[in-house]
Amino acid sequence: MMKRYKPTKEEILAAAGKTVPDLIAPDLRVLFCGINPSLYTAATGYNFARPGNRFWPTLHAAGFTPRRLQPEEQQELLSYGCGITNFVERATVAAAELNKQELVAGGKLLVEKVLHYKPRVLAMLGVTAYRDAFGRRDAAIGLQPETIGDTRLWVLPNPSGLNAHYTPDALARVYGELREAL
């Protein structure tokens, strides 16, 4: 396992507006779509890298990975048929800094990505971001009625530590429902 890199405060602040490359390949089982990278993530270059983010522990608890991966091991996720992208590429302190137009534009780019890479499921991590990006005001957590090509759409809770509505056990249960549906 690689040693965890901890960026300095200066590196984190300098990461505003930076991007993190997608972790993507054709024909994945699941393409997880975050809202946008945090400054911490952009400073490290690894998805969901902020120590309080619950993405990696949740993937393991839900059965997507045989062990808890560290952000630095994200490449290994592809071998489990999973990838990562974001609605909006630019890093911010908080997703609340994004405007609806950015999310709508990100949704259009996401459709192009999905049609090109053809994952079985696109799992969007945040119901509000999904509602804004796709104009689905009544969307709820779970399988959505629409598809993008043959790709099913599934909305999951955002794993950010700021999302107090879901405990780690609740996140594992909801993410596990997706894994069982694959």
C-alpha positions in Angstrom: 0.0 0.0 0.0 1.2 3.5 -0.8 2.0 6.0 1.8 -0.8 8.7 2.2 0.2 12.1 1.0 -1.1 14.9 3.1 -1.1 18.3 1.3 -0.2 21.5 3.1 -2.7 24.3 3.7 -1.0 26.2 0.9 -1.4 23.3 -1.5 -5.0 22.9 -0.6 -5.8 26.6 -1.1 -3.9 26.6 -4.4 -6.1 23.7 -5.7 -9.1 25.9 -6.2 -10.3 25.4 -9.8 -8.0 22.5 -10.5 -9.3 19.3 -11.9 -8.8 15.6 -11.2 -8.8 13.1 -14.1 -11.6 10.6 -14.4 -11.0 7.0 -13.4 -12.8 5.4 -16.3 -12.8 2.6 -18.8 -15.3 1.1 -21.3 -18.0 -1.3 -20.1 -17.7 -0.7 -16.4 -20.3 -2.3 -14.0 -20.7 1.1 -12.2 -19.5 4.6 -13.0 -19.7 6.6 -9.7 -20.3 10.3 -10.4 -19.4 12.7 -7.6 -20.6 16.3 -7.6 -17.1 17.9 -8.0 -13.6 17.5 -6.4 -12.9 19.1 -3.1 -9.8 21.2 -2.8 -8.1 18.4 -0.8 -8.9 15.9 -3.6 -7.5 18.3 -6.2 -4.4 18.9 -4.1 -3.6 15.2 -3.9 -4.9 14.2 -7.4 -6.9 11.3 -5.9 -10.7 11.1 -5.9 -12.5 11.3 -2.6 -9.2 11.9 -0.8 -10.4 14.1 2.0 -9.9 12.1 5.3 -13.6 12.6 6.4 -15.0 11.4 3.1 -16.8 8.1 3.4 -16.6 6.9 -0.2 -13.9 4.4 0.2 -15.1 2.8 3.4 -18.6 2.7 2.0 -17.6 0.9 -1.2 -15.9 -1.8 1.0 -18.8 -2.1 3.4 -21.3 -2.4 0.6 -19.2 -5.2 -1.1 -17.9 -3.4 -4.1 -14.3 -4.0 -3.0 -12.8 -6.9 -1.0 -11.0 -4.5 1.3 -11.0 -0.8 2.1 -9.0 0.9 -0.6 -7.1 4.1 0.1 -7.6 7.0 -2.4 -4.0 6.4 -3.6 -5.1 3.0 -4.7 -8.0 4.3 -6.8 -6.6 2.7 -10.0 -7.4 -0.7 -8.4 -11.1 0.2 -8.5 -11.1 -0.4 -12.3 -10.3 -4.1 -11.7 -13.6 -4.4 -9.8 -15.5 -2.9 -12.7 -16.0 0.5 -11.1 -14.9 4.0 -12.1 -15.2 7.6 -11.0 -16.2 10.9 -12.7 -17.8 14.1 -11.6 -20.7 16.4 -12.7 -18.3 19.4 -12.5 -14.6 19.1 -13.0 -13.4 22.2 -11.1 -12.4 21.8 -7.4 -14.2 24.0 -4.8 -14.2 24.3 -1.0 -17.8 23.0 -1.1 -20.3 21.9 -3.7 -22.6 24.8 -2.7 -20.2 27.0 -4.7 -21.4 25.5 -7.9 -24.3 27.1 -9.8 -27.2 25.3 -11.5 -25.8 26.2 -14.9 -22.5 24.4 -14.2 -24.5 21.3 -13.1 -26.7 21.4 -16.2 -23.6 21.7 -18.4 -21.9 18.9 -16.5 -25.0 16.7 -16.9 -24.7 17.2 -20.7 -21.0 16.2 -20.7 -21.8 13.3 -18.4 -24.4 12.0 -21.0 -21.7 12.1 -23.7 -19.2 10.2 -21.4 -21.8 7.6 -20.6 -22.8 7.1 -24.3 -19.1 6.7 -25.1 -17.9 4.4 -22.2 -21.2 2.5 -21.8 -21.2 1.6 -18.1 -24.0 -0.7 -16.9 -25.0 1.8 -14.2 -24.3 5.4 -13.7 -24.4 6.0 -9.9 -24.8 9.7 -9.1 -23.6 10.6 -5.6 -26.0 13.3 -4.5 -29.7 13.6 -5.2 -29.8 17.4 -5.3 -27.0 17.5 -7.9 -28.8 14.9 -10.0 -32.1 16.9 -9.8 -30.3 20.1 -10.8 -28.2 18.6 -13.6 -31.1 16.6 -15.2 -34.1 18.7 -14.2 -35.6 15.9 -12.2 -37.2 17.8 -9.4 -38.9 14.7 -7.9 -35.9 12.3 -8.1 -35.2 10.2 -5.0 -32.5 7.9 -3.9 -32.4 4.6 -5.8 -33.0 3.4 -9.4 -34.3 6.1 -11.8 -37.0 5.5 -14.4 -34.9 6.9 -17.3 -31.7 5.6 -18.9 -28.8 7.0 -20.9 -28.7 4.6 -23.8 -28.5 1.2 -22.2 -27.1 2.6 -19.0 -29.3 2.5 -15.9 -29.3 5.6 -13.6 -29.1 5.2 -9.9 -28.9 8.0 -7.3 -27.0 7.4 -4.1 -26.4 9.6 -1.1 -23.3 11.8 -1.2 -20.6 10.1 0.9 -19.2 13.4 2.1 -18.7 13.6 5.8 -20.8 16.8 5.6 -23.9 14.7 4.7 -25.2 14.0 8.3 -28.4 12.5 7.0 -26.7 9.1 6.4 -24.6 7.2 9.0 -21.9 4.9 7.7 -24.2 1.9 8.2 -27.0 3.6 6.3 -24.6 4.5 3.4 -23.4 0.9 3.3 -27.0 -0.4 3.1 -28.0 2.0 0.3 -24.9 1.4 -1.7 -25.3 -2.3 -1.1 -28.7 -2.2 -2.7 -27.1 -1.0 -5.9 -24.4 -3.7 -5.7 -27.1 -6.4 -5.3 -29.0 -5.1 -8.3 -26.0 -5.5 -10.6 
